[in-house]
């Protein structure tokens, strides 16, 4: 006997979710602006709360959520398949769409480029959010990139793009020939935030994950009372430290209340700073009372979040960066996968373009 469709209620809107369809998929089919980015359970942009009813998880996602969120019924919409009728609480987005031009291109590291876009219409956003970006001549190849600077008076948008081997969009955006190219931008999405009222904030980032950190710090710098700040910035080699110049400028402006700690996993013998992985330097750098933001690969975000929990750090926001599918993978069965789910999740980082 075929499984009947489930009824999903979000606010005043009720719609059907077909058998095996996720909350996100059903909401988008109903025309709702459900927040999303990765669509594979790796970024937590699609967090929502199940008010009534039950769902099945396509993959294990609990490590992306706090204990308080789990207790409150928070799930990821892209991985949650209704088991019967459900009532969902989520803040729907009102994403805007604009056209623009690449007006700036600069090589920051051997694998990361800075892209500056001037749009034909204003796109208001907050630090910690992202946008979906595509070249106008290939609109179907769109990727999410975090805003890499606080909102500017001239309205220009800054992004950091890590080159993914074989990536159709990242390869072109890392080539200086993209300067002057027309782009299409949709956003903003997400809501990673730094709490300006916190007495201390810690930011832990690797790779292009430093992009939202810079934007958040530039915003915090303008707050009436800037908190004490620690930034753990991980990379393989010294020339892989993207935006090191901007971070050191922020450190100089902040003064003694700003501690910048670059950490290299493959440091040259002449390197005088910290070595290893950022995960290895949490205990002596991150205060237990800090509001923490972690940005980088899913594996790093996962391990750092677990270690911070073990250290008694209660307030942690995570933003996992990974290469996106091109094209998407087949859907997994709508059931819990057990211990293998965590392995599958980490494979996402290496497999998706």
GIRA-V248059 format. One line per field, one symbol per residue. ss: DSSP state (2 for helix, 1 for strand, 0 for the rest). psi: psi as a letter, one per 20 degrees, with the letter a starting at -180 (. if undefined). burial: # if it has 9 or more other ideal C-beta (glycine too) atoms within 8 Angstrom, else .. A space follows every 50 residues. Layout:
ss=???
psi=???
burial=???
This chain:
ss=00000111110011111000012222222000000000000000001111 11001110000222002222200111222111000111100000011111 11111110000111111110000000000111111222000011111000 00000011111100000222222002220001111111100000000001 11111122222222222222200000011111111002220002222222 22220001111111000000000110022220000000001111111222 22222222220000111111100000000000000000022222222222 200
psi=pqpqqqpppocjpprqprpiprggghghhijqmpprfhjjkiijhkprpo hqaqqqphrpjhiiqrhggghikprphijoppmaqqppoqoqqmqqpqqa poipppohrijpqpppppqiqqnqrqpirrqppqqhimiinqqppqpjqq pqhiiqppqpoppppiphghghhipiiipiqqrppparqrlpqpohiqhq qppoqqbiiighgggghhghhiqhoprqppoooqrgrhjjnpkhghghgh ghhhbijoopnqpphlqqhipiaqrbqhhikghjhoqhjqoppppbqhgg gggggghhghijphoppqopprpqqnaqrqqqqmrqibhighghghhhhh hp.
burial=.....#####....#.#...########...#.################# #.#.#######.###...##...#########..####.#.#..#..### #####..##..########...#.############.##.#########. ....##########..########...##.##########.###.#.#.# #####################....##########.##.#####..##.# #..#...#.######.#...#.#...###.##..##...#########.# #########.#.#.###########........#..#...##.###.##. .##
